[in-house]
Amino acid sequence: MARFYRHRLPPWARHCIIVVEKVTLPIMIFQLIRTLFFPTTLDVFLLGILVGLFVAFYLEWI
C-alpha cells in the first residue's frame, strides 16, 4: 500500500495542506454551533465532511 508523504509534494502544495489542517478545527467548531441552532441537511452534511477531514489530519492519513 503506497503511503502519502507530504515531503514529496512541492512547497506550495505542502503549505496549502498545512493551512487547511490549521483552519479545519475552528471551522468545524463554528459549523457545529451553527448546526445545533439551525439544523439543515446541508449543515449536517458539511459538518460530516469537516469531521472526516479533521480525523484524517489527526490520524495523519493526509
Beta strands, then each sheet from edge to edge (+ up, - down):
end
